[in-house]
Amino acid sequence: MTDAMKRRLASILQIIAGAGIALFWVGFFTVGLAPENPPPCYFAYERSFPLPDGVLPLALVSAGVLLLKGRGSPLALLSRRAGVPGASGLLFQFSEGHLYSIGGRPHLQRVYQ
C-alpha cells in the first residue's frame, strides 16, 4: 500500500468516524436512541458528553477532508493539527465508553458501588 493510499484510507476513516458520532447524537436527541433497558444512570451519563462529542466529529471530519485535499499544501499541516486531537478524543471516547459498559453491567454493579 502506497503512502497516498494510506493517507486516503486514513482520511476516509476519519470522516466516517466523525459522521458516525454526529449521527449517534442526532439519533439520541431526536428518536431516543438508547438501550432497551438502560442502567439507572445511563441518561445522566450520556448527557454529560454532547459538547466534547460535538467537537470530536468536527476535528475528525475537518482532518479527513483536509488530508484528502492533498500533500504539500498548507492544508496538510492543518490536517495533522486537527487529526491529533481528533484521534486523542476518539481514544478517550472508546476507553471511557468501554469502562462504563463494564461498570454498567448488572452482574458487576456491586463491585463498583
Buried (B, 14 or more C-beta within 10 A) or exposed (E): EEEEEEBBEBBEEBBEBBBEBBEBBEEBEEEEEEEEEEBEEBEEBBEEBEEEBEEBBBBBBBBBBBBBBEEEEEBBEBBEBBBEBBBEBBEEBEEEEEEBEEBBEEEEEEEEE
